Each structure stands twice: as structure tokens, then as C-alpha cells.
């Protein structure tokens, strides 16, 4: 009687490479989250490595598997936080409607964004003028990129067709700075104070209206300056 040899068992697949990668990402995420929690009340320059790793539940040696130093962790937090800010700016630029409606919706977007991304927005507000140069430079570079992106979006609008590029960048800078300043103001409002939030929102709307009114009259005013002294505002 012939005997058919058993079919070799299919070898078990090796441990998926994603498992180790997932563990690595999990510990990196723990460090970033711990950093955000600890930086709620202090600057990055005052954060200690042991304090951070203890909060993250990792060893100091584990930290160096992900970051060369605390400055590098700070830059990673900038990238993550500015992704959040980028989302806010995109939402604002995507708004359409009458100027008064756009202003109201823009302020509402900023207020909602702060509520949804408070740790990241607080980190940016605290570190933008903090003591770590690499982090300050990273924030400044990203805000400059956002300003250029906003200028391009404004330049695509029909009422900005005749605006010179330097003046579009100037206008975009006003909008970006206003969004950042308004977000910082909402952050500093007493927790749960609807009255304080209403005051901040009212001021932010008035400031945006002022920028909007100035924007509508800018080209005419610029033309009058050119006609009287032959110089454009950007000539200095």
C-alpha cells in the first residue's frame, strides 16, 4: 500500500515587519504626547530629558532611538503642530461668501480650531518666541511658507488681479499674523468663559473688517501716491 507523504505545512509568515515599526511609532508617539503635556506650562528650553522620558514611560536610552536631542523633538512638534495650523488656514481660505459672512466664519473657524487642537496651538504660541533657536526658526520658516501660500490664494481672486506680488505678500502676512494672534488670544481666555471668548471674537472680527476695508481701497490709494511723487509704496 503506497503511502502519500504528508503535504509540508505552509511555513508561518514571519512576524510582520509592521509590528516592530508599530512599536517604534508607538514609543515615538508617547514621547511627543508627553512633550505636549509637559510643555503646557513651560518652554522647551526648561524641559529635562529624564522628566520627559518618565512622563512617556520610557528610558532615557529609549529617547535616543527617536531623537538626537530635545531640540529635534521640538522641531518634530513644530511640524506636527503646524500641520494643525495649516489645516486651519486651508479651511479659512476655502470659505466663500460675502465679506461679513466670511469674517464671521473665519473667526468661528479659529475658535473651533483652538478648542480641537489646544495642546498644539499652545506649544506654537509659547515656542514662537521661546529660547530654542532651532524651534523658533522652524516656526518662522513654516509661517513664511503659509504666508506665500495665502498670497497665491489671494492672487487668484478677481479683485486682486492688479496687485503686485510684494503687496500680495504683505496682505497675506497681515491675514496669517491675525489668525495666529487670534488663536493665541483664544488660548489665553479663562477656561469656560464665554464672555471672554465673545470679546475676543468681536475684536477679531473688527480687525478683519479693518483689513478688508483697507484692502478694497489700497489700489486707489496706491495710485494716488504714485501720481503725486512717482513712487510706489514698495519703493520705501
Protein Blocks (a to p, Z undefined) as FASTA:
>chain_A
ZZdddddddddddddfklmmmmmmmmmmmmmmmmmmmmmmccfklpcfklmmmmnopafk
lmmmmbgblklmmmmmmmmmmmmmmmmmmmmmmpgcdfklmmmmmmmmmmmmmmmmmmmm
mmmmmmmmmmbfklmmmmmmmmmmmmmmmmmmmmmpmklmmpcfklmmmmmmmmmmmmmm
mmmmmmmpcghiaklmmmmmmmmmmmmmmmmmmmmmmmmmmmmmmmmnopafklZZ
